[in-house]
Amino acid sequence: MSSFHLQIVTPDGSFFAFEDAQARFSSVEPLSLLPGQTPQIHAAEAANPCDARFSDALAATLGFNPYGDARYTDDAGNTTYTETGYALSISASGELLLRADVQSTRFQGEQAELVECARSLLSAMTAGVNSDARLYLTDLEQNGSESVCTFDYFLSGIPVLPAGGYGAEVRFSGTSIVQVRLVLRAYTLTTQTLSDLPPAQAAAILPEGSALRLVYSDTSAGITAGWQS
């Protein structure tokens, strides 16, 4: 006999732009999800976890031999691991590129479970990173036998946008993963809070029809937060 549990959820005041009775957000995209009050945003710090020990352990997790002639590190600190049908590159800045031949079967899922296959692989790749952020699926594109899953980092429910524009991208040919791009970052929330514009003021200065959302931006200058169209 099956059973279920009821969970009481307290509304936090969030609403869609089109639901605002005062029409303060009539100029933004109607499905923009807005907070009921100006949110309190915690500052964050970012670190690159990709030292030699981490990179070798990650390569081993993915089935590469990190100790043989198939491992190469150039003068800039970028490390490449190769074997027949597969290649893994980890840059000194923490950008990972995994490639596999279409015929390869090491990274393969079922047609109905491509998203879970991508999520599981990314979870294994980031298991050694001590971070307050988590990767969540934000887009899925399919064109014939080709599928692309895009993931973003989220900190306390707020997306983090690195310089590359996304946290990870997993490409499938049929049911086989043929390419993974992953920004390896360790994000840590601090006790310091950041000031930001109230949502209505942010909406007033954005271009007509813009989608309004709150994001963290990961740049060379550090982690900032604010409203983005």
Salt bridges, closest charged atoms under 4 A:
ASP20 OD1 - ARG24 NH2 3.08
ASP56 OD1 - ARG71 NE 2.75
GLU83 OE2 - ARG106 NH2 2.57
GLU116 OE2 - ARG119 NH2 2.74
GLU169 OE1 - ARG171 NE 3.21
ASP218 OD2 - ARG185 NE 2.90
